[in-house]
């Protein structure tokens, strides 16, 4: 019998959503099927993510959203980044600062007060960001976007492998409190997330959160302003301040979603659109601009020379970020200089000459526990959304079911530095929700959770697609290497011969035990009108075509 290739019989999708949580993907896909647009689907997905990934994200967090809408000609980035509480002081933790976390993901302050509990909280911006975008471009009624999240919160969701990993992993070795410990911080946390004996729920256990379902109903009926000036705002402020926090009614009432134009660069003829500071797009842009000065394909994919050049580019971008970049309201970000031909060519020449760049491990990146969603609809709207709790505070507002962010942990407790504490200052974020265009329009939506790994991972996957021609799932699944310090970190699928060759050149190379490591990239491509999705295998999600 002659051999033949099986015929692919699934109808080609006209829309797609990809995210790390199956329940959230399902929620967004249902909105698309019901006639909602990509933004509607992203919001429904995000609300559900907050239910089923309670240490990763939620309405108590912050985020960044990039959206392109051909129908209206809109191409904007919405920033939902709350600042330090207005009652904060630059020196308030100076005397109890203990140093950096050992992995650079935050600062250590005595008794974890900067990352855990009521003092760790900044004004949450996620709802303000999503509601502002929806008011401008949404199609489905706001209230209907909460229906899937309400159902999952009431009916319950299964503890997935990645959720259990987050709950049980050892964060104290880096200088942070374990996230599982944070679940026991409040009475509500113990009741919702722990067993009666205080032990952690195992994979397969069902978690129900009727309090959060009730909160979602309030947001559906009263709108996001309930969270900032209404009944929910009053409950948030009262509980935070009753437990010694300084978040005020003014902090919530003055929270705004900043709307900006994307930072765009050319890469091999494609236009890559990224969030400007305080987002992480500049770091991705620098890596791509430097790599464009090399014949990447001639090096060989993941060869010793390829990894050397790529990781030195990462180190340059990370060094520049930590030295120069912050909230543009407080810091003069030298974007044009860092992306200029002169600077990029100089960096490339120094890498080619074998120079090694130093990354001092002083400033912070956010916690690795973030999430992402990319959506494309049948009308060509493209959304890339990354949102997070930062380093989760563990503080669940009484009887509301949602946890607040612990974003104060990534402000430097020592004064006089680019990211020191200051009233109203927004934190730098590595989040880099991105959209790629060719001469016909958008061809790719991509982003990732993963702290300081976000930029290196997103850049690496972009290069895999745009240089090597990989399909999006192959590009995401390919072994990655990153440098967020002077060491090179490699996943367990990078060849050991490559590791030995780099070590023979004097590099410190650290091998991860994970086959799929360093951020959790999710994306969609639309080349030649064919929609394809890719989900990072290290997370639990998938891509769903509609």
N, C-alpha and C positions, 0 to 999 in steps of 0.2 A: 504493500500500500504506500502510495506516495506521501511524503511528509508535507504538511501545509501549516501555515500560521492560522491560529484560530481567529475567527472574525469577531471584532469588538462590537457588541450588540447594544451596549447602553447608549441611549440618546445623548448627544453632546449637550452639556449644560449651557444655559444662557445667563446664569448667575451663579455665584459661589461664595461660601463663607468658610473660613478656617480659624480655629482657635484651639487652645490646649485642653478644653473640657468638653466632653461629649454632650452633656446636658445643655451647655451654652451654645454649641454649634446647632443643636436641634432647635433651640429657641429662635436663633437668628434665621435658620432655614425656613421655619414655619412662617415667620414674618415675610420673608421673600415670596413664599408660595401664595400668601394672602394678598399680595400686591404692594407690600411695603418696599421702600427703596433701600439702598445699601446703608444709609445712615440709620434708618429705623431698625434694620436688622442688627447693626452694630450695637445700638443702645439696648435692645432686648437681650442680646448676647452678653453685654457688659453687666446688666442687672442680674442675670442668672449666674455669671461668673462670681459675683459678690456673694451669692448664696453658697455655691459649691466649692469655692476656694477662699474660705473666710480669712486665712492668714496671708493671702496673696493680694487681695483687692477688695473693693466694695465702695459703698456710698460714703464711707468715712475717709476715702483716699483722694488721690490726685492723679492727673494724667495729661496726655497730649493726643490730639486728634488731627490728622491731615485728611482733607477731603477735596476731591475734584468732581465737579458737576458740569458736564458739557451742556446741559440744558440751560443753565443760567450763566455759564462762563465763570463760575466760582472756583477758585483754587486757594484755599486758606488753611492755616494751622490754627487750631483753637488750643490755648494753653489753660489748663485748669490746675494751676500751681498756687497753693496758699503760701503766705509768708509767715515769718516768725510772728507770734502774737504781739500785739501792740504794747503789752505790758512787759515784754521781755527786755533784758538788758545784756549788753555785750559782755559784761564781766560776771554774769550771774552764776556761772559754773567754773569760773577761772580757778578758784581755790580748791575745787574737788575734781578737776580734770586729771585723769590718770594716763592719758596718751592715746595713741591710735589703736584700733583693732589690728590684729596681726595680719589680716588679709586686706586691710585698707577699706573695708566696708563700714565705715563709721568711726566714731570716737568713743572712748571709754570714759565714763564719768562715774564717780562713786555711787554705789547702790543702783546703778542703771537708770537714774532718774531722767536722763535725756532720751532714752529709748522705750521706757516702760512706764505705764501709768499716765495719770492726768497731765503731768508737766511735759510729756513728750509730744503733745499734740499741736499741730498747726491747723489752720482753717482748711477743711476739706474742699477740694475744687472740682471733683469729678462730676457731680450733679450740675453744678453751674456751667461747666464746659459742655456737657451733653445737652442740657436744656437750651443753651444759647444756640448751639448748632441746629437743634431740632426746630426751634422757632424760625430759623432762617430757611431751612432746607428739608425738614421732615415732611413725610406724606401721611403716615399712619398716626392716628390720634395718640397723644402722649400717654393717656391712661392705658391703652391697649398694649403698650410696650412692656408693661409690668406683669402682664398675665402669666407668662411662663415662669418668671422668677417666683411669683406668689405661689404657684402650683408646686414647684419644687420645694420651696421652703415648708409648705404645709404637708405635702405627701412624703417628703424625705428624700435624701440622696445617699448614694453608696460612697463610703470612704474608699477613694481610689489609691493605687500604689503611690502616686506622687504626693498626694495629700498626706499620707501616712509618713512618707519620707520627711516632709517638711516638719511635721509634728515631732518626730522622734530624733532628728539629726542633732548632732552635738555642735552648738553654737558657742558654748562657753570656751572652747579651745581657742576661739578667735577673740574673746573678750566680751561677747554679747550674752544676754540671757537666752536660754533655750526657748524656742517658740512654744513647745508643749507646756513649759512652765507658765507662759503668758496666758494660756487658756484657763489657768486656775486663779488668775489675778482677781477676777470678779466672781460674785455669786452666780451671775448669769452665765459666765463662761463655763463654770463648773457644771451647771445644770444642763447646758445645751451640748457641750462638746466632750465631756468626760463621763466615764462610767461612775456608778454610785460609789465605788471604792476609790475614786480618784485616778484610776488607770486610764490609759489612752484607748480610744476605740480602735479596733483593728480593721484592716481592709475588709470590705464587705459589710461592715456595720452600717446601719441606717441612722442618719442624723436628721432630725426635724427641728425647725426653728419657727414656731408660730408667731413669736414676737417680731421677727423680721418680716414675716408675711403681713402682719398688721401695719408695720412701718411702710412697706411697699404700697399697701392700699392707701395710706395717707398721702404718699407722694403721688400716686396715680390720680387721686381725687383733688388734692389741694395744689399740686404742682411742686416743682423744685423749690420755689420760694418758701414753702413750709420749712425747709431745711435751713434757710438762711435768715428769715425774718418772722416765721410763723410759729406754729405749735411745736414742731420738732426742734427748731432753733432754741426755744426756751428750755426744753428738756435737756438738750445737749449742754448748754451753758450751765444750767443749774447743777447737773451731775458732775461735770468736769470741775467746777469751782468748789463743790462740796468735798471733793477729794484732793484739793490743793492745787489744781491747775489754774492757769492764767488766761486760757482762751476766753474771750469776752463776746458779748452780743455784738459789739462793734466789729470785731474780727469777722464774724459771720456776715453781718449786714453789708460790709464793704467788700466782700469777696467778689471779684469780677473774673470773667473768662476773657483773657487777652486774645485778640484776633490779629494774627500777623500774616505776612506773606512768607512762603517757604524760602529757605536758602537753597538755591539751585546751582549745580555745577554740571559741566559737560564731562562725560566719560566715554571715550571712544565713539562719540556721535550720539550717545543717549544723554538725555537730560535727567539727572537724578535730583529729585526735590526732597528736602530734608527740613526738620525743624531747626530754627535758629536758637541761639542761647536765650533762656537757660536750658533749652533742650540739647540733646546730644548729637544733633546733625553735623555740627562742625567737625567733630572727631571723625565721623564716617567720611565726610568730604575730604579731610586731609589725607586719610589713608588712601582713598581712591585717587586723589590727585597725584600723590607720590608714586603709587603703583603704575599709573599711566605713563610714567617716564621710563618704564622698563618693558622689555619684550618678555612678558609674563609667560606666554606659552612655550617659548624656547627653553625656559628653565625646567619645565616638567612639573606636573601638578604634585604638590606636597613633597618635592625634592628638597634636599638640605638647603640648596641655594634659594629656592622659592620661599621656604619657611623663614630663612634668615632675613631676606629682604622684606617679606611681609611683616614679620614681627618687629623689625626695626622701624618700619613705617608706623606700626601701632604704638610703639614706645614714644616716637616723636609726637604723635597726636595726643597721647595721654599726658605726656610731660607738659605740652603747651596748654592743654585743658586745665591742668592742676595749677599752672602758674598764672594763667591769664583770664580764664573764662568764669563767668558767674552771672548773676542777675543783671541784665543790662541797665536797670534803674540805678544800680550801685557800682557797676564795673564797666569800664570802657573796653569792651571786647574787640580785640584787633582782628576781626574776621577777614577783612580785605588783605591785610598783610600776611596772615597765615595761609591764605589760599592764593597768594600772588604767584605769578610765574617765577619771579626771582627767588622767592623763598622755597617754593616747591622744588625747583631745579637744584638749588643748593643742598637741600635735604637729600635728594636722590643721588647727587654726586658724592656726598659724604657716605651714604650707604654703599654705593658702588666701590668706594675706596676702602671699605671694610671698617669704617668707624662704628663704634657701638655707643648707643645713647643711654644715658642714665635716667632712670625714673625714680626719683625719691619718693618713698612711701610715706607721705605726710598727710596729704589731703584725702578726703573720703569720696567714695562712691556709694550709691544707695544699695540697700539690701537686694539680694538676688531674687527676692520673692515678689514678682511682678507678673503681669499677664498681657496678652496681646490678642487682637482680632483684626483680620483683614476681610473686606467684603467688596464684591463687585456685583452690580445688578445689571439687568437686561438693557437698561437705558444708558449704560456707560458710566454711571456714578461709581467712584472708587473711594473707599474709606480705609484708612490705616490708623488704628487706635491702640495705644499702649496706656495701661493704667495700673495703679499699685497702691498699697498701704505704706510703701517704703519699708522701713523696719517696723513691723506691726507693734502697736503699743500694748496690745492685750486689753485695753480699756474698752469694755462694752458698755455703752450708755444704757442705764437701767431700763429694762423692759422694752427695749427697742430692737434687740437682736443683732445690732451691727457694731463692729469694732472700728475704733478710730485709728488713724495713722500714727506712727511714731517718728515723724519726719524731723523732729528736732535733733535726732541722733546724728544727722549728717551735717549739721552746722558745727563749725569749729568752736569749741568752748574757750579757746584762747583768742583774745581780741586782736584786731589789726591785721587780719588775714582776709583774702578774697571771699571766703565763705564763712566768715565769723558771724556770730549772732548779731542781728540788728532788727529793730521793730519793722515789720512789713517786708523784710528782704525775702525773696523767693530763693529756694535752694536750686543749685545746679542739678540737672537730671540727665542721666545717660540715655533716657528714652529717645528712640529715633524712628518713629513711624514714618515710612518712606514710600514714595511713589516714583516710578521710572516712566519716562516718556520717550517715544521715538517721534518721527516727523508726523505720524498720523494721530497720535494721542497716547493715552496711558497704556503701558504694556506690563506693569508689574506693581504689586502692592506688597510690602514686606515690613516686618518688625519683629521684636523679640523682647521677652523678659530676660534678666540676667545681669543687672548692675553694670559694673565696668566691663563686663564681657559683652554687653549689648553691641556697642560700636564695632569692636573687632569681629564679632560673629556676623552682624548684618553686612559689613563690608566684605567679608570673606564669601558669603553666599552670593552677594551681588557679583563679585568677580567670577565665582563659579558659573553663574548664568551668562554674564555678558562677555567674559573672556573665553571660557571653556565650552560654552554652548550646552551646558547641562540643563535638563528639564528641572523644574523647581523642586520636586521631591528628591531627585538625585543630588541636587546642589545643597539642599538642607541636610541630607543624610551623610554627605561626604565627611570624612574625618577632618576635624578642625584643630588648629594650633592657635594659641593666643599669647600675648605678652601684656600683662597689666602690672608688671614690675620688671626688674632686670633679668628675671628668669623667663624661659620659654616653657609654657605649659602645653602638653600634647595629649590628645585623647588616646585611648588604648588601642585604636586602630591605625595610628600613625606607625609606619614600619620601624622596627627597632634598629635596622641598619641606618635609617635616617637620623634617629636619635643619637646613635653612636657617632655618626659623622659630625653632627652639631657639637656634641661633647668633645670630640677631638679638636674642634676649633676653639675650645675653651668656654663654650656656653653652658650655663646651668640649665638642664632640661628636666622638667618634672612631669612624669607620666601619670595621668589620671587613671583610676581604676575603672572609669566609666567608658563604655564604648561610644556613647553619644554624650558629648560634654561641651560646656562653655556656651551658655545662653540657650534659649529655646526658640529658635527662629521658626516663624510661620509666614507663609506667603502665597500669593496667587500670581500667575502670569497670564497674559492675554495676547501673546504673539500671534499674528496672522488670524486674529479672531477666534482662536481656540483657547478656551479657559482651562487652566490646570492649577491644581492646588497642592501645597506641600505642608505637612505638619511635622514638627520635630519629634523623632521617635522617643526622645527621653521624657516627653510629657505624655498625657493621656488623651489628647484630642485627635482631630482628623479634619479633612477637608470635605465639605458636602456641596455637591453641585445641585442646582435647582433648574 
